[in-house]
Amino acid sequence: MNRSDSVLTGALYGLLALGGVFLALVGSFSYGRSPLAALGLCALNLVAFRAAGWAAGGRTGALIPAATWLTTAGLLSTARAEGDVIITGGALGMVFLLGGAFAALAAVALTPAARSWLTGLPHDVPARSR
């Protein structure tokens, strides 16, 4: 991998991280409209994280927006000193948080790895014949 590939990969991962933050911010202000809205946002998260993994060519592409979504949604669900809470602890808030966490886990698990965890070789390298 040359230097320009590394820069492009870093830029892609940075954009994916911003996408995860964006999904969490939009979802946290939209989930409370109805139970279908909360479930729809969870489905949108699954599709978006899976598409990010496909676009980046591996699990890291799905993991980065999922991790930033989880971090942002977690921060928005904590109470501030003023008493403000954006994602409440009610039923819809729990559906949004737990469904989004499940969507993140499922997207990372369903995205094929770019390399073998055992050998470190790309999956498209044929096995040697003996």
N, C-alpha and C positions, 0 to 999 in steps of 0.2 A: 504494500500500500504506500503510495507516494504522498507527499505533503498536501497536494490539492485534494486528494481523496479524503484525507484526514480532516481537512477543513470542512469539506462538504458534509461529511458524516457528522461532525460536531454541530454544524448548522442545522442539519436535519433533526438531530436529537434535541437541540434547543427549541426548535419549532414544535416538535412533538410534546415537549414539556409545557410550553405555553398553551398548546391545545388542551392538555389535561387540566390546566388551571382554568381555562375558559369554560370547559364543560362543567367543572365543579361550580364555578360562579353562576353560570346561566341556570344550571339545574337547581342550585340552592335557593334561587329566587322564584323558581317555577314549579317545584314539586308539590306545593301545597294546594294546588287548584282542585285536584281530584285524585283518587287512587289510580286511575288510568294514566294520569300525567306522571305520577311517580314511577309506575311500571314502564311507561313509554320512555322515560329518561334513562332507566336502567338498561332497556333494550338498546337505546341510542349509544350508551356507554359501551356496551358489548360490541356493537358494530364498529364504533369509532376506534376502540382499542385494537380490535382484530384487524381493521384496515390499516392502522398504523404499523402493526407488525408485518403485514403483507408488504406495505410500501417500503419499509426499512429492510426487509429481507431476513427477519429473524425475531426471536423472542425479545431482544432488547428493545426493538421498536414498539412492541406492545407494552413492555414493562415500564418504560419511561412515562408515557402519559397516564398509565394506571397508577403509578406511584405518586405522581404529582396530583392526580385527582384525589387519591386517598388522603394525602397530606392536606390539601386545600379544604376538602370536605370535613376532615377532622378538625381543622382549625376553626371553620365556620360553625361547627356544632358545639364548641365550648363557650361557656358563659364569660362575658367580659365583666370588668369591674363595674360598669354602668348598668349591668343586668341585661344587656342585649344578647340575644341568641338568634342567629339566622336560621339554622337548621334545628328545629325543636325536637324534643324527645317524644313526641306523640307518635301515633301509628304511622302516619304518612312520612314523618321524618325517619323513622326506623326502616320503613320500606325503601326509601331513597338511599339511605346509608348502607344497609345490609345488602340490598339488591345491587347497588353500585359496586360494593366490595366483591360480591359474587361474580358480577360481570367482569371485573378486572381480573380476578383469579381465573375465570373460564377463558378469557381472551388470551392470557399469557399461556395457559395450558394448551389451548387449541392451536396456537401459532407454532408451526414447525421450526425447530432450531436450525440455524444456519450451519452449525458444525456439530459433530458428534461430541457428547459430553465425555465419552470414554477416551477417544483417540485424538480429538481436537482437529480432525480432518473434515473438510467440507463433505456434505452428504453426497454430492455428485461425483466424488472420486471413486472409481471402480476398485473393488477388492483385488488384491494380487492373487494370481493363480499359482498354485504350488506345483 
